[in-house]
Amino acid sequence: MAYNPNKELKLYYSIGEVAKMFNVNESLLRFWEKEFPFITPKKAGGNVRQYRKEDIENIRLVYHLVKEKGLTLQGAKQKLKVSKDTSIRTTEIIDRLLLVREELASMRKELDYLT
């Protein structure tokens, strides 16, 4: 299950589901919670984490900075401190472009099939 920001999300996701969305370990999500205070999943009985859309968007932002751009945790924190809004917009644009790319690839396959 890949992360798709335009797909209607459930109200809550488990840590396992979120880890699959980003292809990361659950322990990394718990670590990011400690390092980035704006990642705040709801904790149900027995400390079971329940991630909301807002939490998933915040994880997407950290994922983009750390995993895709290659920033260190300190670098990501600094970037977010200086320009969180810009980073969010950049991440949203990248997500949209990836969806457009998928759609164009699908159209190309259909055209190739028809010709």
N, C-alpha and C positions, 0 to 999 in steps of 0.2 A: 504494500500500500504506500504509494508515494504521496508526498504532500502536495495538495492542490488547493491554493488559497481561494479559488472561485467555487469549489465544491461546497455544498451545504454541509456544515459540520454537525455532528451530534452535540448534545449539550455538554457531555463530559467524555473524555477519553482516558483510558488507563495508561500507565507509564509504558507498558509493553507496546500498546498501539502507537503511542507517540514516538517511541524508539524506532519502530518499524517505518514510520513516515519519513524519518530522517536517516535511516540506516545507521543508527548509532546504538551503543549499549545503554541500558537503563542506568548504569552507574554514572555515565557521562551526564545524563540529564540531572541526576541528583547532585552531581558536582557543580554543574552550571547553576543550579538553584542557590547553592551556597555562594558562588562567585558573583552572580548577577541578581541583586535583590528584587528586580522587577519581574522575575520568573517566580510566580507564587501560586502553584496549584492548590486547589482545595484539598484538605486532608480529611478523609472520612475515618470512621472507626478503625483502629489498628494502624493508623498512619498510611492508609491506602490513598495514594495520590490520584486526584481527579483533575485532569487538565481541561480548561475551557479554551474557547477560540482565542481569547486574548493571550493566554499562556502560550499557545501554539504559535501565534504570530511573534511573540517575543523570542521564543526558541528559534524560529526561522531566522530572525535577525541575527542572533548570536551565531547560529550555524553558518549563515552567509559570511559573516566577518571572520570567524575562526577557521571553518573548514574550506570555504570556497575562496576567500581572499587570502587566507594563510596568516592572518594576524595572530599574535600571541594573545593570551587572555588580557594582559596589561594593555596591549595595543587596542584590543576590542573595547575595553572599558574606557580608554581615553577617547576613542572615536565616538563612542556613545555619549560620553560626557560633553564633548564639543558639539556634536551634530547628530543627535538621535533622529530628529525629524528627517534630515537628509538621507540618513542610512535607511530609514524605513521606506522612504519613497523610492530609493534606488532598488531595494529588495523587491518592492511591489512591481516596479518596471521590469526587472529581470524575470519575475514570475510570469508576468503577462507576455513578455517576449517568448518565453519557453512554450507557453500555451499556443501562441500564434505559430511558432515553428512547427509544433505537433500538428496543428490544423493544416498548415501548408503542405506538410509531408503527406498527410492523409489525402489531400486534394490531388497531389501529384500522383500518388498511387492509383487513385481512381481514374485520372486522365491517362496514365500509362496503360491501365487495364482496358480502357475504351478504345485506344488507338492500336 
